[in-house]
C-alpha cells in the first residue's frame, strides 16, 4: 500500500462541521449564475441571519440537537424557482458535502437535501397549479 494515500475525510459530527458545510455551500451558491441572483435578491444584506438559521436547521436535522423552530417551506413560496433551480441547488449541496465530508451523516445530509428539494418542488408545483388553495406548510 502506498504511503501517500489520501486521508479519509471525517464525517459531519459537530456544529462546527455544519458551519463549515453551510458556509462553503452558500459561498458557492452566491457565485452561481442561476441561484446567486435569487438568493441575493431575497436575502440582500441579511446573510448572517440566514446562515445562523441554516446552522440551526442542519444541527437539528443531522445532530438531533433541536435548535431550529421554524417552518422551512414558507419563505420559498413566492420565489421564482422551478425544477432547474432545485436541481442546481441539490448538485451544489451534494458536491459541497462530498468535497468536505465522508460518512454516515454526510450521506444522510445528501439524502435529506434530496427529500427536501423534492417536497418543496412538489408543494410549489401544487400551489402554482391551484392558486386559490392555501399553502400546505
Secondary structure, DSSP 4 states (H G I P E B T S, - for coil): --TTPPPPPPP--SHHHHHHHHHHHHHHHHH-TTTHHHHHHHHTT-HHHHHHHHHHHHHHHHH------S-TTGGGTTS---HHHHHHHHHHHHHHHHHH--SHHHHHHHHHHHHHHHHHHHHHHHHHH-TTSPP--
